[in-house]
Amino acid sequence: MFEALTEKFSSVLTSLRSKGRIDTKDVEEISREIETALLSADVALEVAQGFAVRVRESSLAILDELKSSTNPANRIQEIISKELI
């Protein structure tokens, strides 16, 4: 279960790295993929939704920074890691 979740999170971050710029649509898509991955790993619905919302809100709060960043995937990975802790 944890291996599948790790693979899905890695897949999300890999897809981010392949994009040059990140916009609102990308942040929304990432949030949905994270929520789906958590639900697939049998995480409670409220927990999965709450986590995805926090990642989305934190990412949108720094969207201007993400747009100008040379590596926006790392910033989103930091947000995900922070929310996991």
N, C-alpha and C positions, 0 to 999 in steps of 0.2 A: 504494500500500500504506500509506504513512504517513498519507495523507489519510483513508483508511478507518479507520485506527486512531484518529486524532485525532477523527473524527466519533463513533466508538463511545464513547471516553472522555468526550467532551462530552455525549453522550446519557446516560451513566450519571450524570454530575454534574448534569445538568438534571433528571433524575428524582429525584435526592436533594433538590434545591432545592424541588421541589413537595411534599415531605413535611414535615409540621410537626415531627415527632419521629422520631428514628432509634433502632431497637432492634436486638437481635442478629440477627433475621431479615433486616433490611435490610442489615446488614453482610455477612452470608453471601451474600445475593443480589448485592451489589455485587462481592464477590470472584469469584463465578462469572462474572459478566458481563465483568469485567476479564480473567479467564483465557481466556474464550471469544474475546474481542476479540484478545488476543495470539496465540492459536492460529490464528485466522483470518488474521492477518498473517504467518503462517509462522514465528513465534517457536518455538524449541525447546520441547518439552513440559516438560522439567525447569525451564527458565527461566521459562516462563509460570506453572507451578504454584508455584514458589518465590516469584515476585513476588506472586501472589495471596495466598499464605499470609502473607507479610510485611505486606501491606496489611491483611489480615483481623486478624492478631494485634495490629498497632499500633492499629487502630481499636477492637478489643475492649478493649484496655488503657485506652483513654480513653473508654469507652462512657458512664460516668457524666457526664463532661464534655460529651459529645455530646448526651446527653439534656437537659441544661439549657442548652445553647448556643442562641443566637438564630439562628446560621447554621452548623449542623453540616456542611453540604456543603463549606464553605470549609476546615474542619479536615481533612476526608477528602481534599480536593484537595491540601492541604499534605502529607499523608502520602504520597499517590501521587507528588507531585513529588519529595519527599525520597527515595523508593525508586527513582525513575527516575535519580537522580543518583548 
